[in-house]
Amino acid sequence: METKIFTTFCFDSSAFIDLYRHYGQPLIPEIWVELDKFFADGKIISHKIVFDELTTSSKRPDGLSQWISSKRSSFKDMTGNQALHVASIVKEFPGLIQPEREKDQADPWLIALAIEERAQLKLFTQERDIIIVSQESPIRPQKIPAVCKHYCIQHFNLFEFFNFNGWKLRLEKA
C-alpha cells in the first residue's frame, strides 16, 4: 500500500505578489478558490513578517491585502527556536538580508519557519513534507532557493507549485 505524503507549502511574499499580479482574481478565479482550500486545510502557511509585508492599514487596501487579511491564522509568529535558526542562516548567508533596513526581513524567518515545521512534522509522522514557494531566482547564491538547497529544504516557484498539485492553466473564450 502506497503512503500519501501530506505536503505543507510555506509561501514567500514574492509568490503571493506574483500570483496577484499575474493571476488576479478576476482573471483566473479558480486559482483563488483552490488557494482558499489550501489555506483552510493547513496546506499553505507562511510567516507573520510575510503577512505584515502584504497587508496594509490603509483605508483602501489592494485586493491582495484584503484577501490575505482574512488568513492571519495561517501566518506563524516568531519563536525563540526560529530566532536561533535565523542567526545561523544570516551568518551563513549574509546577503539574504539588507542590514541597513530597520524592519525585520522575511526571508531568513521564512526559512527558519520551514526548518522548525519540518522538525515538528518529523516528530509526529514521516508522511509529511514542507516546501518553500517563492519567485526568487535559483541562480543567485544569496536568495531563498540557494538557502533552501543548503538546508535540504525543497523549493518551488509558482509553476512548479501548480504542476505538483496538478493545476493546469487554460485559456477559455467567453
N, C-alpha and C positions, 0 to 999 in steps of 0.2 A: 504494500500500500504506500503510495507516494504522499509525503507530508507537504502541505501547502505552507509556504513561509509568509507570515504577515509582515508587510513592509511599511515602515513609517518614513515619510518624506519630510525632511527638515528644510524648509524654504528660506532662501535669502531674499532680501529686498529686491535685488535685480530681477529675480524670476517673477515676482508679483508685478513689478513695474512693467516688464516686457509683456507679460500676459495682458495687462490692462491696455497698454499702448497698441499692441498688435492684434489682440483678440477680444477687444472690448465687448461688453455685454450685449449691445445691440447687434454687433457683427456676428458673433458665434455664441448665442446664449447657452447652448448645450454644454460648453466647456465650464461655464459658471455653475450650472446645475450639478455637474459631476464634482467640481471642486467643493461645492457646498456639502455634498455627500461625504467626500473625503474628510473634510473638517469634522462633520458630525460623527463619523466613525473613528476619529482619532488617527487617521492615516496621514494627516498633514499637521505638523507642528512648526513652531518657529520660536524665536527669542523675543522677549519683551522689547529689546532695543530695536529689532526689526519693526515691531508694532509701532513704536514711537517714531521711527523714520517714515512710516507710511501714513500715519494718521495726523490730523491737524485739529486744533481747537477753533479753526476759522468758522465763521458763520456760514460760509459757502464752500464746504469741503468737496473735493472732486469725487467721482464715482468710486475710485479705488479706496479712498479713505472711508467713505460711507460703508462700503462692503466689508472691509477689514474690521471696522469698529465693532461689528456685531460678533466677531470671532475672538475677542480678547482672551477667553479662557484657553485657547489653543497656543497662546504665546507665553512661553515659560519664563518665570522670573530668574534673576541671578541667584546662584547658590555659592556657598563657600568652596565647594568642590570645583565648580566651574572656574572660580577665580584662580585656583591653583593651576588648572589647565591653561587658562588664559596667559598666566605668567610664563609658562613653558612655551606656549605657542608663539607669543610675541618675542621671546628670547631667540627661538629657533628661526622665526620668520619676521624680522623687524619691519620689513617693507609692507606687511599686511595692514598696518595702520599708519595713519599720519600723526606723529607725536605732537605736532603743534595744534591739533584740533582739541578743543576743550570738552566736547561731548564724547560720551562713550561711543565706540565704533563697533558695529555689529559683527563683523567677520570673525574675530577670534572668539567671541562669545557664542556665535552660532556653531563653530567647530567644537568648542568646549561642551556645548549642549549635546551635540551628537555623540561625543565621547562618553559623556555622562549617561545619556539614554541607552547607548549600546551596552555599557556595563550593567545597567539595571535590567535590560532585556535579557542578557545572558544569565543573570541570576535566576530568572523565572522560567526561561524556556530557550531552547536552541532554535526554535522555529520562527524567529523574528529577526528583522534586519532593519538598518537605518541607512537612508541615502540622502545626501545633501543635494538640493536642487538650486543651481544658480546659473546665471548667464555670463559669468566671468570666463575669461579666456584660459583654456587649458595649457597654453604655451607660455604663459607668464609665470615665472618662478615664485612670485610673492603674492599670488592670488589663491582664492579658495580651492580650485581644483588641485593645485600643487600641494597645498597643506593637507587636503584630504588624502592624497596619494601617500604622503609621508606618514599619516596616522592610520593608514589602511581603512579609510572610510570611502565607500563608493560615492561617486559624484555623477550627477546627470545634469545636462542642460534641458531646456523645455522639450525639445524634440525627442530626446531620449526618454524623458518622463512620459510623454504622450505614447511613444512606442511601447514602453514597458507595460503600460496599462491598457494597451490595445485600443487607444483612441486614434481614430482616423479623421482627419480634417477634410471636408468635402466642400466643393463649390456647388451651390444649389441655386438655380434661377427661379425667381418668383413668378 
